Amino acid sequence: AATAPPPDASKVAGDTPAPATGVLAALGTLDFWLMLAAKCALFVFTQWFMNFVGLFLRASFGYTQASSTNAISVANAGQMVGLLVGGKYYKKLVPADQFRVIAAGLVVTAVVPCVLMANEAVPAVKAAVLPLLFLWGLCFAVPFY
């Protein structure tokens, strides 16, 4: 008769904390609340930007409804490139360089809408709308995701 193998030590009851304990413990950390605040702020900014950029392009640049929707897709394409390509390289960086990438990305995502709003003062902005939207999406992806 074959004997049963000894129980796996990692599966013995009482050795691992209940999942709820881990979640509740995370709620008590400063890192959790800092991450939550940053993600919420970025999400609100993204939704504001993406929801109103179409209206802004129609009112300020004379885009049609269809062309403004296509322009928004360019920003989304930038996000996909930033997520798929940028995320790959971001993970390989040391924490100090990761911080620099995040900071630079957030600066660019704040500056691009300001540049777009300066279209009356700087005529060259009209020619750069699509590259600016792509750049915004590219720089926004890594800090957000």
BELGI-V417038 format. One record per run of one state. SS is the DSSP state (helix for helix, strand for strand, loop for the rest). FROM is the first residue (numbers start at 1). TO is the last residue. If there is no record, write none. Layout:
ss->SS from->FROM to->TO
ss->SS from->FROM to->TO
This chain:
ss->loop from->1 to->8
ss->helix from->9 to->11
ss->loop from->12 to->18
ss->helix from->19 to->27
ss->loop from->28 to->29
ss->helix from->30 to->61
ss->loop from->62 to->64
ss->helix from->65 to->90
ss->loop from->91 to->94
ss->helix from->95 to->117
ss->loop from->118 to->122
ss->helix from->123 to->144
ss->loop from->145 to->145
